[in-house]
Amino acid sequence: MENQSHLWTLEEVGKQAYDVFLELAPDNLKPEDITKFNDDREEHGFIEEDIADESWNGFVEFEIDQEDYAQVIVGLEYDGIGVENQDIIFAKILISRDKAAPFCHVIWKD
């Protein structure tokens, strides 16, 4: 198994991405979206960490190495309460897992 000590875990980059989200959201989301998120995040909020998918290739000018980058989605999930297809994604974040090469790119909700 390859030594991955130079990489943050998915859980660690999830926390970092969430911190970035909280810091930048007021400048990038509508006031009503921020209110909705703040009102519902305790009960319905989610942070989903995963390997970065190929959809990022259209947003960044370099090839995404799935080992070195993660994708983090921040949103509200309502499916569990009988409100189907009403989930809200506020931010999709591409973040570097490499401890020596920090990078982050955010796609915000329109």
C-alpha positions in Angstrom: 0.0 0.0 0.0 1.3 3.4 -1.0 2.2 5.8 1.9 -0.4 8.6 1.9 0.9 10.5 4.9 1.2 13.6 2.7 -2.6 13.6 2.1 -5.4 14.9 4.3 -8.2 12.3 4.9 -11.6 12.9 3.3 -12.9 13.7 6.7 -10.2 16.3 7.3 -10.8 18.0 3.9 -14.5 17.9 4.5 -14.0 20.0 7.7 -11.6 22.4 5.8 -14.1 22.8 2.9 -16.9 23.5 5.4 -14.8 26.2 7.1 -14.2 27.7 3.6 -18.0 27.5 2.9 -18.9 29.3 6.2 -16.3 32.0 5.6 -17.2 32.7 1.9 -21.0 32.1 1.9 -22.0 35.6 2.9 -20.2 37.0 -0.2 -21.4 34.3 -2.6 -25.0 33.3 -1.6 -28.2 35.3 -1.6 -29.3 36.5 1.9 -32.4 34.2 1.7 -30.1 31.2 1.0 -28.0 32.0 4.0 -31.1 32.4 6.2 -32.4 29.0 4.9 -29.1 27.3 5.6 -28.8 28.8 9.1 -32.4 27.9 10.0 -32.2 24.3 8.8 -28.6 23.1 9.0 -28.9 21.5 12.4 -31.7 19.2 11.3 -31.2 18.8 7.6 -27.7 20.0 6.8 -25.1 17.7 5.1 -21.5 17.6 4.1 -20.7 14.9 1.6 -17.0 14.1 0.9 -16.0 12.0 -2.0 -13.2 11.7 -4.6 -13.3 14.5 -7.2 -15.2 13.5 -10.3 -14.6 14.4 -14.0 -17.2 17.2 -14.0 -14.5 19.5 -12.5 -12.5 19.3 -15.7 -14.7 22.0 -17.2 -14.0 24.4 -14.3 -10.3 24.1 -13.7 -7.4 24.3 -16.2 -5.6 21.2 -15.0 -6.2 17.5 -14.9 -7.8 16.3 -11.6 -5.9 13.5 -10.0 -8.5 11.6 -7.9 -5.9 10.7 -5.3 -4.9 14.4 -4.7 -8.3 16.1 -4.8 -11.6 15.6 -3.1 -15.1 17.0 -3.8 -17.2 18.3 -0.9 -20.9 19.1 -1.3 -22.6 21.3 1.3 -26.4 21.4 1.4 -29.7 20.7 3.0 -31.4 17.3 2.6 -35.2 17.1 2.9 -35.9 13.7 1.3 -36.1 11.9 4.7 -39.1 14.0 5.7 -41.3 13.3 2.7 -40.3 16.3 0.6 -38.8 14.5 -2.4 -36.4 16.3 -4.8 -36.2 19.4 -2.7 -32.6 19.0 -1.5 -30.6 22.2 -1.8 -26.9 22.2 -2.8 -25.3 25.5 -1.7 -21.8 24.7 -2.7 -19.7 22.1 -4.5 -16.1 22.4 -3.5 -13.0 21.0 -5.1 -10.2 20.8 -2.5 -6.7 19.6 -2.5 -5.9 16.7 -0.2 -2.1 17.4 -0.5 -0.9 19.0 2.7 1.9 20.8 0.8 -0.3 22.1 -2.0 -3.4 23.9 -0.7 -6.1 24.6 -3.3 -9.8 25.2 -3.3 -12.4 26.0 -6.0 -16.1 26.5 -5.1 -19.1 26.4 -7.4 -21.9 28.3 -5.6 -25.7 27.9 -5.9 -27.1 30.4 -8.4 
